[in-house]
Amino acid sequence: MAKKKTSEWRSPGKYTPCSIGGQALLEGVMMRGATCTAVCCRDEKGELVVYTERAPAKKRLWRKVPIVRGVVSFFSSLVGGIRYIGKSADIYAGEEDDAKLGKGGMFLAVLFALVLAVALFIVVPGLLNWLVMDLWLGLSEKLDGNIYILVISLFKGVIKVLILVLYLFLTSRLKDIRRTYMYHGAEHRTINCYEHNMELTVENVQKCSTRHARCGTTFLFYTVFLSVLVMALVTWLLSLAGMTADNMSDAVGKAGTFLYNLALMGAGLCCVPVIAGLSYELLRFVAKMPDNAFFMIFKAPGFALQALTTKKPDDCMAEAAIVAFEKVLEMEADPSVPTVDFYEMTMKDARAYLQKTYAAAGIEDESEPDWMLCAVLGVKRTELAHIAKLDKEQTLRLKKYAEERASGMPLDYVAGESDFLGIKLKVNEAVHLPRMETETVALEAEKAIKAKKNARVLDLMTGSGCIAAYLSSVTDADITASDVDEAALEVARGNLPDTVKTVRSDVLSEVNGTFDVIVSNPPYIRSGEIDGLQKEVTCQPRISLDGGEDGLKYYRLIAEQAPAGLNDGGVLVLEIGFDQAADVVKLLENGFTDIKVIKDLGGRDRCVTAVKK
């Protein structure tokens, strides 16, 4: 079935007007509600970044006064619009400080916009009127006063419309401006989507019209249209007061018509606020009206001009407009939502970002976003509820961590830190990550140590040093930690106090002396099973995982070597795989007695303890 073409004049669904308006920016969109504003831009990396602010809480009297509210809104929109363009330009410029606008640049931009508007729509029509109507055609002398006023008003109106259309056409041909006009289309489509009671999705937004009655382009047309009427009235009133082209010529000679047109330009400049106020009221009134045949008479000229200033957006542009619009909805519904600068995030947005990233990566642990936030913010989980937003540095760190986590890297590697029985340990990819199951082993070792006096303890195959670190914090034992991998020992040394000795040794081959307790978490995964495990496991050192063909390689070596390394009555504490208890017990029966199997908190076999015969 052929895809139904989107109408650029009407959107599907029942129309319900809203008060949220917007503006296209450089690679972004601004949306403004009654109490807040949101800007969403794409930076040089293609990522969406958001800026929000709230309006002052005080109610302004002028907002209720017709025309006056339009005048204030016109100038505040002009200044605010330039400011938001400046903000988007800073994001567009990226790291290039020289390309950023700054406060001085924004002031000059506002000044330039005002001067350009006055030049194009007041000075140029006035000069052309003087050159064509007065000097060339001499109509000021040939026509009756009222007819002359009507003719020059219509002439100036036509010139203004032509200038407006030519200006919009030429700007639409510029590549960067054309992209801004595409964002303008995205802004309109998003507002139309909401006003026509459709869910704000990219697909729905792209079904809607790029035309909207509350558009700045329509406002410009109304301004031009009303300026013709207002200036005709002003010119007529001036003529009643005796200020006409003929009277000025009689007074000062040939320069009279020029001075007369100059006076009309000044009057036009003075009338700008009134014209803007009237245009605002007309725009506001028409925008509330339905898209029926009658009101389309008033909407159609603006809609036609919007063919130049709005272009069909791509999906990425629509997404930016949706983000800005939804942020305004959220902030207006909940005054407690904090404002954010670019590259900052509210806590709610941070959680949503993590959930989306994790879902795309197939990570299903619902609690992990909290642990990620703890790692990013350096706080406890219970403190997260009291944090409103992440600053720029924290947001960038969150995105970096989330990207690494989504690639399959375990969170502890991403953060460079693990927690083991309340102890913070530094970790990297040289060591196997401490696991909750290993805590059962450490606690059993603690019991064995405390049952002896002046115990000497060996943490065999220490890895990150997690077991030795915990035992050194809760006992006075003389502890040695050993591992065959020097890179792992380097990490362990960073986690252990100076009182714990470290030895590089393949099992017990290089360990001197005897011990009262030997505790170990040896590699015990069967070689053929490793590659089929989760990426979070397979990215850890294979040497810490691979227990040989049957997973018992190191248990055999420990069963052979541990008796010689233990004092009489010494205790061996081993972590095991959940299905290895019977095999490990059998291996220990020759050299050990009082062999016990301990279950972890999940109820699975996790630890074997044995006493040297």
TIKEZA-111740 format. One record per residue (C-alpha): x, y, z; residue number from 1; residue in one letter. Coordinates in steps of 0.02 Angstrom, whole numbers, padded with zeros to 5 digits. Layout:
REM TIKEZA-111740
(site (X Y Z) NUM 'a')
...
END
This chain:
REM TIKEZA-111740
(site (00000 00000 00000) 1 'm')
(site (00068 00171 -00048) 2 'a')
(site (00115 00283 00097) 3 'k')
(site (-00011 00423 00122) 4 'k')
(site (00067 00591 00084) 5 'k')
(site (00076 00713 00230) 6 't')
(site (-00027 00871 00206) 7 's')
(site (00076 01029 00235) 8 'e')
(site (-00085 01126 00272) 9 'w')
(site (-00177 01014 00392) 10 'r')
(site (-00130 00884 00523) 11 's')
(site (-00236 00730 00561) 12 'p')
(site (-00345 00727 00716) 13 'g')
(site (-00452 00848 00816) 14 'k')
(site (-00368 01016 00846) 15 'y')
(site (-00345 01079 01025) 16 't')
(site (-00233 01233 01034) 17 'p')
(site (-00095 01243 01165) 18 'c')
(site (00009 01388 01230) 19 's')
(site (00180 01315 01191) 20 'i')
(site (00275 01398 01049) 21 'g')
(site (00447 01375 00978) 22 'g')
(site (00590 01434 00872) 23 'q')
(site (00714 01349 00758) 24 'a')
(site (00897 01367 00806) 25 'l')
(site (01064 01313 00737) 26 'l')
(site (01052 01122 00742) 27 'e')
(site (00914 01130 00870) 28 'g')
(site (00745 01190 00930) 29 'v')
(site (00684 01303 01069) 30 'm')
(site (00513 01272 01147) 31 'm')
(site (00433 01397 01265) 32 'r')
(site (00284 01376 01380) 33 'g')
(site (00200 01494 01502) 34 'a')
(site (00329 01467 01640) 35 't')
(site (00482 01387 01563) 36 'c')
(site (00590 01367 01408) 37 't')
(site (00686 01217 01342) 38 'a')
(site (00820 01214 01208) 39 'v')
(site (00875 01050 01129) 40 'c')
(site (01024 01048 01009) 41 'c')
(site (01136 00919 00928) 42 'r')
(site (01319 00946 00966) 43 'd')
(site (01465 00911 00850) 44 'e')
(site (01460 00727 00903) 45 'k')
(site (01277 00713 00855) 46 'g')
(site (01218 00696 01035) 47 'e')
(site (01063 00787 01098) 48 'l')
(site (01098 00913 01236) 49 'v')
(site (00967 01012 01331) 50 'v')
(site (00960 01183 01414) 51 'y')
(site (00811 01239 01518) 52 't')
(site (00760 01393 01616) 53 'e')
(site (00609 01455 01710) 54 'r')
(site (00522 01623 01692) 55 'a')
(site (00508 01735 01846) 56 'p')
(site (00366 01680 01958) 57 'a')
(site (00290 01855 01970) 58 'k')
(site (00133 01887 01869) 59 'k')
(site (00156 02033 01752) 60 'r')
(site (00009 02154 01731) 61 'l')
(site (00054 02189 01551) 62 'w')
(site (00018 02009 01503) 63 'r')
(site (-00168 02049 01520) 64 'k')
(site (-00167 02212 01422) 65 'v')
(site (-00204 02190 01236) 66 'p')
(site (-00077 02265 01115) 67 'i')
(site (00039 02308 01260) 68 'v')
(site (00072 02122 01289) 69 'r')
(site (00107 02104 01103) 70 'g')
(site (00234 02246 01105) 71 'v')
(site (00325 02175 01256) 72 'v')
(site (00315 01998 01185) 73 's')
(site (00386 02057 01018) 74 'f')
(site (00541 02138 01091) 75 'f')
(site (00569 02004 01224) 76 's')
(site (00552 01870 01090) 77 's')
(site (00677 01962 00981) 78 'l')
(site (00805 01977 01120) 79 'v')
(site (00770 01802 01187) 80 'g')
(site (00773 01726 01013) 81 'g')
(site (00944 01799 00976) 82 'i')
(site (01004 01738 01147) 83 'r')
(site (00946 01560 01113) 84 'y')
(site (01023 01566 00940) 85 'i')
(site (01184 01618 01026) 86 'g')
(site (01172 01470 01144) 87 'k')
(site (01142 01350 01001) 88 's')
(site (01286 01429 00905) 89 'a')
(site (01401 01393 01053) 90 'd')
(site (01351 01209 01046) 91 'i')
(site (01367 01210 00856) 92 'y')
(site (01543 01285 00873) 93 'a')
(site (01597 01146 00991) 94 'g')
(site (01770 01173 01063) 95 'e')
(site (01808 01322 00950) 96 'e')
(site (01801 01466 01074) 97 'd')
(site (01832 01595 00937) 98 'd')
(site (01669 01543 00853) 99 'a')
(site (01562 01571 01008) 100 'k')
(site (01449 01722 01011) 101 'l')
(site (01467 01789 01189) 102 'g')
(site (01366 01929 01271) 103 'k')
(site (01444 02064 01163) 104 'g')
(site (01406 01965 01008) 105 'g')
(site (01225 01940 01061) 106 'm')
(site (01204 02128 01089) 107 'f')
(site (01275 02165 00916) 108 'l')
(site (01164 02030 00841) 109 'a')
(site (01007 02108 00918) 110 'v')
(site (01062 02281 00861) 111 'l')
(site (01097 02218 00686) 112 'f')
(site (00927 02130 00676) 113 'a')
(site (00838 02291 00725) 114 'l')
(site (00938 02398 00604) 115 'v')
(site (00910 02273 00463) 116 'l')
(site (00722 02266 00496) 117 'a')
(site (00709 02456 00498) 118 'v')
(site (00814 02469 00340) 119 'a')
(site (00716 02338 00243) 120 'l')
(site (00539 02378 00295) 121 'f')
(site (00543 02564 00332) 122 'i')
(site (00691 02649 00249) 123 'v')
(site (00692 02555 00083) 124 'v')
(site (00503 02571 00050) 125 'p')
(site (00511 02755 00099) 126 'g')
(site (00656 02791 -00018) 127 'l')
(site (00576 02696 -00160) 128 'l')
(site (00414 02792 -00132) 129 'n')
(site (00508 02957 -00145) 130 'w')
(site (00609 02903 -00299) 131 'l')
(site (00466 02820 -00396) 132 'v')
(site (00306 02903 -00339) 133 'm')
(site (00370 03080 -00311) 134 'd')
(site (00526 03111 -00417) 135 'l')
(site (00488 02997 -00565) 136 'w')
(site (00298 02995 -00575) 137 'l')
(site (00265 03157 -00480) 138 'g')
(site (00106 03087 -00403) 139 'l')
(site (00114 03204 -00255) 140 's')
(site (00070 03346 -00372) 141 'e')
(site (-00049 03251 -00487) 142 'k')
(site (-00163 03160 -00365) 143 'l')
(site (-00290 03218 -00239) 144 'd')
(site (-00223 03207 -00061) 145 'g')
(site (-00327 03058 -00003) 146 'n')
(site (-00298 02964 -00167) 147 'i')
(site (-00111 02999 -00152) 148 'y')
(site (-00110 02928 00025) 149 'i')
(site (-00200 02771 -00033) 150 'l')
(site (-00083 02746 -00182) 151 'v')
(site (00080 02768 -00086) 152 'i')
(site (00015 02657 00056) 153 's')
(site (-00024 02519 -00068) 154 'l')
(site (00143 02545 -00155) 155 'f')
(site (00240 02532 00008) 156 'k')
(site (00138 02379 00056) 157 'g')
(site (00180 02292 -00107) 158 'v')
(site (00364 02337 -00087) 159 'i')
(site (00366 02269 00091) 160 'k')
(site (00286 02106 00037) 161 'v')
(site (00409 02088 -00107) 162 'l')
(site (00556 02123 00008) 163 'i')
(site (00491 01996 00134) 164 'l')
(site (00465 01860 00003) 165 'v')
(site (00634 01896 -00081) 166 'l')
(site (00724 01895 00087) 167 'y')
(site (00645 01729 00138) 168 'l')
(site (00678 01652 -00032) 169 'f')
(site (00862 01702 -00034) 170 'l')
(site (00893 01642 00143) 171 't')
(site (00808 01476 00105) 172 's')
(site (00939 01444 -00029) 173 'r')
(site (01082 01449 00097) 174 'l')
(site (01134 01277 00157) 175 'k')
(site (01147 01314 00344) 176 'd')
(site (00990 01421 00344) 177 'i')
(site (00897 01285 00250) 178 'r')
(site (00941 01163 00390) 179 'r')
(site (00874 01290 00514) 180 't')
(site (00713 01297 00414) 181 'y')
(site (00706 01106 00425) 182 'm')
(site (00716 01123 00614) 183 'y')
(site (00578 01254 00597) 184 'h')
(site (00474 01120 00512) 185 'g')
(site (00514 00998 00653) 186 'a')
(site (00457 01127 00781) 187 'e')
(site (00291 01154 00691) 188 'h')
(site (00260 00969 00665) 189 'r')
(site (00291 00931 00848) 190 't')
(site (00172 01066 00909) 191 'i')
(site (00043 01011 00780) 192 'n')
(site (00061 00831 00837) 193 'c')
(site (00024 00879 01017) 194 'y')
(site (-00118 00997 00971) 195 'e')
(site (-00198 00860 00867) 196 'h')
(site (-00197 00741 01015) 197 'n')
(site (-00068 00619 00946) 198 'm')
(site (00068 00533 01046) 199 'e')
(site (00234 00624 01030) 200 'l')
(site (00335 00499 00930) 201 't')
(site (00447 00533 00783) 202 'v')
(site (00330 00433 00671) 203 'e')
(site (00176 00534 00724) 204 'n')
(site (00267 00700 00715) 205 'v')
(site (00319 00664 00536) 206 'q')
(site (00135 00640 00490) 207 'k')
(site (00094 00818 00539) 208 'c')
(site (00100 00983 00445) 209 's')
(site (00251 01097 00439) 210 't')
(site (00129 01244 00439) 211 'r')
(site (00065 01325 00598) 212 'h')
(site (-00043 01478 00628) 213 'a')
(site (00064 01539 00775) 214 'r')
(site (00220 01556 00669) 215 'c')
(site (00342 01701 00662) 216 'g')
(site (00327 01699 00473) 217 't')
(site (00139 01727 00487) 218 't')
(site (00175 01863 00615) 219 'f')
(site (00289 01948 00489) 220 'l')
(site (00153 01943 00357) 221 'f')
(site (00024 02015 00478) 222 'y')
(site (00150 02150 00525) 223 't')
(site (00173 02198 00343) 224 'v')
(site (-00014 02191 00310) 225 'f')
(site (-00060 02295 00463) 226 'l')
(site (00082 02417 00432) 227 's')
(site (-00004 02465 00269) 228 'v')
(site (-00167 02501 00360) 229 'l')
(site (-00087 02588 00509) 230 'v')
(site (00028 02696 00402) 231 'm')
(site (-00116 02741 00287) 232 'a')
(site (-00212 02800 00440) 233 'l')
(site (-00060 02894 00510) 234 'v')
(site (-00025 02976 00342) 235 't')
(site (-00207 03030 00329) 236 'w')
(site (-00205 03102 00506) 237 'l')
(site (-00044 03196 00467) 238 'l')
(site (-00127 03267 00312) 239 's')
(site (-00271 03330 00419) 240 'l')
(site (-00140 03415 00527) 241 'a')
(site (-00070 03500 00372) 242 'g')
(site (00080 03388 00341) 243 'm')
(site (00072 03341 00157) 244 't')
(site (00198 03325 00018) 245 'a')
(site (00130 03483 -00065) 246 'd')
(site (00139 03586 00094) 247 'n')
(site (00317 03526 00129) 248 'm')
(site (00367 03572 -00050) 249 's')
(site (00289 03743 -00034) 250 'd')
(site (00385 03770 00128) 251 'a')
(site (00560 03710 00080) 252 'v')
(site (00558 03687 -00108) 253 'g')
(site (00610 03532 -00205) 254 'k')
(site (00678 03448 -00048) 255 'a')
(site (00502 03449 00024) 256 'g')
(site (00448 03282 -00045) 257 't')
(site (00607 03200 00022) 258 'f')
(site (00580 03277 00194) 259 'l')
(site (00399 03223 00187) 260 'y')
(site (00449 03042 00153) 261 'n')
(site (00581 03056 00288) 262 'l')
(site (00447 03113 00410) 263 'a')
(site (00338 02965 00360) 264 'l')
(site (00486 02847 00393) 265 'm')
(site (00503 02922 00566) 266 'g')
(site (00318 02902 00596) 267 'a')
(site (00329 02722 00534) 268 'g')
(site (00472 02689 00655) 269 'l')
(site (00368 02759 00799) 270 'c')
(site (00222 02650 00748) 271 'c')
(site (00323 02488 00752) 272 'v')
(site (00272 02445 00931) 273 'p')
(site (00087 02475 00893) 274 'v')
(site (00096 02373 00733) 275 'i')
(site (00186 02232 00825) 276 'a')
(site (00055 02235 00962) 277 'g')
(site (-00089 02228 00838) 278 'l')
(site (-00004 02088 00739) 279 's')
(site (00018 01989 00899) 280 'y')
(site (-00166 02004 00942) 281 'e')
(site (-00219 01954 00767) 282 'l')
(site (-00100 01806 00768) 283 'l')
(site (-00162 01753 00939) 284 'r')
(site (-00343 01763 00887) 285 'f')
(site (-00326 01673 00720) 286 'v')
(site (-00217 01535 00795) 287 'a')
(site (-00358 01486 00912) 288 'k')
(site (-00480 01467 00770) 289 'm')
(site (-00511 01300 00681) 290 'p')
(site (-00442 01262 00508) 291 'd')
(site (-00610 01291 00421) 292 'n')
(site (-00635 01378 00255) 293 'a')
(site (-00672 01549 00332) 294 'f')
(site (-00523 01560 00448) 295 'f')
(site (-00408 01484 00317) 296 'm')
(site (-00429 01651 00227) 297 'i')
(site (-00329 01729 00369) 298 'f')
(site (-00211 01584 00389) 299 'k')
(site (-00174 01547 00206) 300 'a')
(site (-00054 01693 00170) 301 'p')
(site (00053 01648 00319) 302 'g')
(site (00046 01464 00275) 303 'f')
(site (00099 01505 00097) 304 'a')
(site (00250 01604 00158) 305 'l')
(site (00295 01461 00275) 306 'q')
(site (00331 01360 00118) 307 'a')
(site (00492 01462 00115) 308 'l')
(site (00534 01458 00301) 309 't')
(site (00486 01279 00346) 310 't')
(site (00559 01125 00262) 311 'k')
(site (00525 00942 00292) 312 'k')
(site (00636 00887 00438) 313 'p')
(site (00727 00723 00454) 314 'd')
(site (00692 00605 00600) 315 'd')
(site (00840 00670 00701) 316 'c')
(site (00772 00846 00692) 317 'm')
(site (00599 00786 00744) 318 'a')
(site (00679 00696 00892) 319 'e')
(site (00763 00857 00951) 320 'a')
(site (00598 00952 00941) 321 'a')
(site (00507 00816 01038) 322 'i')
(site (00638 00818 01176) 323 'v')
(site (00623 01007 01196) 324 'a')
(site (00432 01002 01193) 325 'f')
(site (00420 00860 01319) 326 'e')
(site (00542 00948 01435) 327 'k')
(site (00428 01102 01436) 328 'v')
(site (00277 00991 01473) 329 'l')
(site (00371 00907 01615) 330 'e')
(site (00431 01070 01693) 331 'm')
(site (00261 01154 01682) 332 'e')
(site (00178 01002 01762) 333 'a')
(site (00306 00992 01903) 334 'd')
(site (00384 01154 01970) 335 'p')
(site (00512 01052 02068) 336 's')
(site (00601 00993 01909) 337 'v')
(site (00770 01081 01912) 338 'p')
(site (00835 01185 01768) 339 't')
(site (00990 01122 01678) 340 'v')
(site (01127 01197 01572) 341 'd')
(site (01192 01108 01419) 342 'f')
(site (01277 00943 01463) 343 'y')
(site (01188 00934 01630) 344 'e')
(site (01050 00809 01672) 345 'm')
(site (00909 00798 01796) 346 't')
(site (00915 00638 01898) 347 'm')
(site (00754 00582 01811) 348 'k')
(site (00834 00605 01640) 349 'd')
(site (00991 00517 01696) 350 'a')
(site (00891 00365 01749) 351 'r')
(site (00792 00368 01587) 352 'a')
(site (00954 00380 01488) 353 'y')
(site (01028 00231 01579) 354 'l')
(site (00871 00126 01561) 355 'q')
(site (00865 00161 01375) 356 'k')
(site (01051 00123 01354) 357 't')
(site (01040 -00036 01457) 358 'y')
(site (00884 -00096 01366) 359 'a')
(site (00971 -00072 01198) 360 'a')
(site (01121 -00171 01263) 361 'a')
(site (01013 -00311 01335) 362 'g')
(site (01063 -00275 01515) 363 'i')
(site (00915 -00326 01623) 364 'e')
(site (00974 -00291 01800) 365 'd')
(site (00848 -00162 01862) 366 'e')
(site (00958 -00107 02007) 367 's')
(site (01114 -00074 01906) 368 'e')
(site (01067 00103 01850) 369 'p')
(site (01070 00150 02034) 370 'd')
(site (01243 00074 02057) 371 'w')
(site (01302 00163 01900) 372 'm')
(site (01240 00329 01971) 373 'l')
(site (01326 00290 02136) 374 'c')
(site (01489 00261 02042) 375 'a')
(site (01470 00422 01942) 376 'v')
(site (01420 00532 02089) 377 'l')
(site (01527 00449 02222) 378 'g')
(site (01381 00429 02342) 379 'v')
(site (01288 00289 02430) 380 'k')
(site (01130 00219 02354) 381 'r')
(site (01025 00292 02495) 382 't')
(site (01088 00467 02449) 383 'e')
(site (01026 00462 02270) 384 'l')
(site (00851 00517 02319) 385 'a')
(site (00921 00683 02380) 386 'h')
(site (01012 00728 02218) 387 'i')
(site (00915 00833 02093) 388 'a')
(site (01034 00840 01946) 389 'k')
(site (01206 00798 01878) 390 'l')
(site (01326 00937 01831) 391 'd')
(site (01420 00940 01666) 392 'k')
(site (01569 00840 01727) 393 'e')
(site (01455 00708 01805) 394 'q')
(site (01346 00698 01649) 395 't')
(site (01494 00672 01534) 396 'l')
(site (01561 00539 01652) 397 'r')
(site (01390 00454 01656) 398 'l')
(site (01382 00445 01466) 399 'k')
(site (01560 00379 01456) 400 'k')
(site (01526 00247 01587) 401 'y')
(site (01360 00198 01508) 402 'a')
(site (01441 00179 01336) 403 'e')
(site (01577 00066 01408) 404 'e')
(site (01449 -00033 01507) 405 'r')
(site (01340 -00057 01353) 406 'a')
(site (01491 -00129 01262) 407 's')
(site (01490 -00273 01387) 408 'g')
(site (01619 -00207 01510) 409 'm')
(site (01568 -00244 01691) 410 'p')
(site (01518 -00093 01794) 411 'l')
(site (01662 -00117 01915) 412 'd')
(site (01789 -00107 01773) 413 'y')
(site (01700 00046 01707) 414 'v')
(site (01707 00133 01875) 415 'a')
(site (01876 00060 01922) 416 'g')
(site (01808 00010 02091) 417 'e')
(site (01723 -00137 02177) 418 's')
(site (01638 -00159 02344) 419 'd')
(site (01677 -00315 02446) 420 'f')
(site (01598 -00332 02618) 421 'l')
(site (01595 -00143 02636) 422 'g')
(site (01775 -00118 02579) 423 'i')
(site (01810 -00013 02424) 424 'k')
(site (01937 -00097 02310) 425 'l')
(site (02025 -00027 02156) 426 'k')
(site (02007 -00145 02009) 427 'v')
(site (02054 -00153 01826) 428 'n')
(site (02054 -00283 01688) 429 'e')
(site (02206 -00369 01760) 430 'a')
(site (02102 -00448 01899) 431 'v')
(site (01945 -00550 01920) 432 'h')
(site (01807 -00445 01995) 433 'l')
(site (01756 -00480 02175) 434 'p')
(site (01587 -00566 02184) 435 'r')
(site (01455 -00575 02319) 436 'm')
(site (01473 -00765 02322) 437 'e')
(site (01655 -00745 02375) 438 't')
(site (01597 -00651 02529) 439 'e')
(site (01537 -00820 02598) 440 't')
(site (01715 -00885 02580) 441 'v')
(site (01791 -00734 02667) 442 'a')
(site (01670 -00749 02813) 443 'l')
(site (01711 -00934 02836) 444 'e')
(site (01896 -00892 02834) 445 'a')
(site (01865 -00758 02966) 446 'e')
(site (01784 -00889 03080) 447 'k')
(site (01932 -01007 03058) 448 'a')
(site (02058 -00870 03097) 449 'i')
(site (01968 -00810 03253) 450 'k')
(site (01966 -00988 03318) 451 'a')
(site (02157 -00985 03326) 452 'k')
(site (02284 -00874 03413) 453 'k')
(site (02415 -00776 03317) 454 'n')
(site (02358 -00857 03157) 455 'a')
(site (02463 -00853 03000) 456 'r')
(site (02353 -00843 02845) 457 'v')
(site (02383 -00868 02659) 458 'l')
(site (02263 -00793 02532) 459 'd')
(site (02306 -00906 02386) 460 'l')
(site (02272 -00839 02210) 461 'm')
(site (02224 -00672 02286) 462 't')
(site (02179 -00579 02125) 463 'g')
(site (02118 -00407 02178) 464 's')
(site (02163 -00447 02358) 465 'g')
(site (01981 -00438 02413) 466 'c')
(site (01987 -00583 02537) 467 'i')
(site (02153 -00529 02613) 468 'a')
(site (02093 -00349 02625) 469 'a')
(site (01937 -00400 02719) 470 'y')
(site (02029 -00520 02836) 471 'l')
(site (02159 -00388 02877) 472 's')
(site (02020 -00268 02925) 473 's')
(site (01933 -00387 03047) 474 'v')
(site (02077 -00490 03119) 475 't')
(site (02254 -00468 03184) 476 'd')
(site (02318 -00615 03083) 477 'a')
(site (02486 -00618 02995) 478 'd')
(site (02426 -00622 02814) 479 'i')
(site (02516 -00663 02652) 480 't')
(site (02434 -00644 02482) 481 'a')
(site (02500 -00737 02330) 482 's')
(site (02461 -00743 02144) 483 'd')
(site (02549 -00806 01989) 484 'v')
(site (02511 -00647 01891) 485 'd')
(site (02619 -00495 01931) 486 'e')
(site (02489 -00375 01856) 487 'a')
(site (02358 -00444 01976) 488 'a')
(site (02479 -00430 02122) 489 'l')
(site (02509 -00247 02077) 490 'e')
(site (02322 -00214 02094) 491 'v')
(site (02314 -00314 02257) 492 'a')
(site (02457 -00213 02332) 493 'r')
(site (02355 -00055 02302) 494 'g')
(site (02211 -00129 02400) 495 'n')
(site (02308 -00206 02544) 496 'l')
(site (02387 -00125 02698) 497 'p')
(site (02576 -00132 02716) 498 'd')
(site (02556 -00267 02849) 499 't')
(site (02502 -00394 02716) 500 'v')
(site (02647 -00474 02624) 501 'k')
(site (02630 -00517 02439) 502 't')
(site (02717 -00660 02348) 503 'v')
(site (02719 -00708 02165) 504 'r')
(site (02688 -00895 02160) 505 's')
(site (02609 -01029 02051) 506 'd')
(site (02495 -01108 02182) 507 'v')
(site (02610 -01140 02333) 508 'l')
(site (02773 -01170 02237) 509 's')
(site (02856 -01006 02290) 510 'e')
(site (02770 -00981 02457) 511 'v')
(site (02884 -01008 02608) 512 'n')
(site (02830 -01065 02780) 513 'g')
(site (02672 -01142 02846) 514 't')
(site (02504 -01068 02890) 515 'f')
(site (02359 -01094 03006) 516 'd')
(site (02230 -01049 02873) 517 'v')
(site (02241 -01057 02684) 518 'i')
(site (02096 -00976 02592) 519 'v')
(site (02076 -00974 02404) 520 's')
(site (01956 -00932 02263) 521 'n')
(site (02040 -01030 02122) 522 'p')
(site (01985 -01034 01939) 523 'p')
(site (01849 -01166 01925) 524 'y')
(site (01753 -01140 01762) 525 'i')
(site (01770 -01281 01636) 526 'r')
(site (01876 -01227 01486) 527 's')
(site (01743 -01271 01359) 528 'g')
(site (01610 -01168 01446) 529 'e')
(site (01700 -01002 01459) 530 'i')
(site (01668 -00936 01284) 531 'd')
(site (01481 -00964 01304) 532 'g')
(site (01468 -00857 01461) 533 'l')
(site (01408 -00677 01467) 534 'q')
(site (01526 -00546 01397) 535 'k')
(site (01538 -00470 01571) 536 'e')
(site (01623 -00632 01624) 537 'v')
(site (01727 -00672 01470) 538 't')
(site (01806 -00499 01470) 539 'c')
(site (01887 -00540 01638) 540 'q')
(site (02061 -00621 01640) 541 'p')
(site (02048 -00798 01572) 542 'r')
(site (02181 -00853 01694) 543 'i')
(site (02061 -00814 01836) 544 's')
(site (01920 -00914 01756) 545 'l')
(site (01993 -01068 01672) 546 'd')
(site (01992 -01219 01788) 547 'g')
(site (02042 -01343 01653) 548 'g')
(site (01939 -01467 01556) 549 'e')
(site (01835 -01522 01706) 550 'd')
(site (01856 -01363 01811) 551 'g')
(site (01954 -01457 01946) 552 'l')
(site (02133 -01425 01889) 553 'k')
(site (02178 -01308 02032) 554 'y')
(site (02083 -01406 02164) 555 'y')
(site (02195 -01556 02124) 556 'r')
(site (02351 -01448 02142) 557 'l')
(site (02290 -01372 02305) 558 'i')
(site (02242 -01545 02373) 559 'a')
(site (02420 -01602 02336) 560 'e')
(site (02516 -01448 02397) 561 'q')
(site (02410 -01377 02539) 562 'a')
(site (02448 -01511 02671) 563 'p')
(site (02632 -01464 02664) 564 'a')
(site (02589 -01280 02683) 565 'g')
(site (02473 -01300 02832) 566 'l')
(site (02517 -01321 03015) 567 'n')
(site (02442 -01465 03109) 568 'd')
(site (02257 -01434 03126) 569 'g')
(site (02268 -01300 02993) 570 'g')
(site (02109 -01255 02899) 571 'v')
(site (02083 -01248 02711) 572 'l')
(site (01941 -01136 02646) 573 'v')
(site (01899 -01148 02461) 574 'l')
(site (01770 -01067 02348) 575 'e')
(site (01689 -01192 02229) 576 'i')
(site (01567 -01193 02085) 577 'g')
(site (01388 -01232 02134) 578 'f')
(site (01399 -01407 02058) 579 'd')
(site (01576 -01454 02114) 580 'q')
(site (01554 -01494 02300) 581 'a')
(site (01558 -01685 02284) 582 'a')
(site (01711 -01684 02171) 583 'd')
(site (01810 -01563 02280) 584 'v')
(site (01765 -01658 02439) 585 'v')
(site (01827 -01819 02359) 586 'k')
(site (01993 -01736 02310) 587 'l')
(site (02021 -01677 02490) 588 'l')
(site (01979 -01840 02579) 589 'e')
(site (02157 -01909 02579) 590 'n')
(site (02240 -01760 02665) 591 'g')
(site (02099 -01681 02762) 592 'f')
(site (01964 -01718 02887) 593 't')
(site (01808 -01630 02951) 594 'd')
(site (01764 -01578 02774) 595 'i')
(site (01610 -01466 02762) 596 'k')
(site (01512 -01390 02620) 597 'v')
(site (01443 -01214 02652) 598 'i')
(site (01302 -01137 02553) 599 'k')
(site (01296 -00954 02497) 600 'd')
(site (01151 -00834 02526) 601 'l')
(site (01069 -00901 02369) 602 'g')
(site (01062 -01075 02444) 603 'g')
(site (01192 -01151 02326) 604 'r')
(site (01351 -01245 02372) 605 'd')
(site (01487 -01113 02374) 606 'r')
(site (01623 -01155 02498) 607 'c')
(site (01717 -01308 02563) 608 'v')
(site (01814 -01306 02727) 609 't')
(site (01932 -01443 02781) 610 'a')
(site (02054 -01475 02923) 611 'v')
(site (02227 -01550 02894) 612 'k')
(site (02240 -01727 02959) 613 'k')
END
